[in-house]
């Protein structure tokens, strides 16, 4: 976990706890399975150009059974909405993580 996040968690434990609770409730409210949730989060992270999110959710998607093809498609879906530069950056981040496994 990045040092900045660890610092935030140590300095603001109640805020971190509230955030993780909200995130977990949102993740489990509805019919989507874990893999689908993580693939959506990869797409959102791509659109926001959030490198850390792409890597974190690529990791979680793999643990939930996503294939590399599914991960790359979730990134490619952002092309029309987020633009090609965001997609190329996310593919680079995901590939770097997937190749390091």
N, C-alpha and C positions, 0 to 999 in steps of 0.2 A: 504494500500500500504506500502511495506517495507520502513523503515527509510532511507536506502541507496538510494533507488529510489527517495524519496522525496528530499533528499539532492542533488542528481544529477540534478533533475529538477530545483531546486532553483538556483544552481550554474551555470548551463549551459542551460538556457531556450531556446536558439536558436537551440542548438543541439537536445534537446528534441522535439521541434516543428518539426524540419526536420525529425527526426526519426519517429514520429507519423504520419506525412504526408506520408512518404514513405510506412510505414506499412499499412495505410488505403488505399492507392492507390493499393498496391499489393493485399490486401484483397478483393477489389471490381473489380479487373480486371479479367474478365473471368466468366464462367457460374456457378461456385460453390456457393451454398447457404451458409449462415452464419454457420449453424450447421456443414456442411461438412468441412468448413474452420477450425473451432475450433477443430474438431476431428483430422484433419491432424496435427494441431499444438500440440495436446496432444501427438501424435505419435512422432513428432520431438522432443518435450521436453523430452519424455521418452528416445529416442536415445541419446540425449545430457546429460542425467542424470541431468536435470534441474528441481529440485523439485518445485521451485516457478512457473515455466512455466506450469508444470503439474497441479498444484492447480489453477492457474489463468485461464487456458484454460478449465479445468474441469468446473469451475464456468460459464464461457462464453458459453460453450457447453450446459450446463443445461438450461441457459437462452434462448438459441436458440432452445430448444426442444429436445435435445439429452437424450436418456434413459441411465440408469446406464449400461445396457448391451452394448450399443454402445460405451460408454466411455471406459469400460474395454476391449472391442475388439480392440479399437484404440491403447490401450497400448499393448495388446497381439501381435498385428501385428509387433511390434518391436523386438520380441523374436529372430528371425533368423538373424536380422541385427544388433541389439545393444547388444544382449546377455541377458541371463536370469537374472543376477543381476540387470541390469537396469530396467527390466520389474517388478521384485519384488519390487524394490524401488518405482517405479511409482504407482504400485497398492496400496502400503501402503499409499502414499501421497493422491491419489484420494479417497481411502476409508476413510481416516481420514477427508477429506473435506466433502464427501458425507454424512458421518455419523453425521457430526456436523450441517447439515442443519435442 
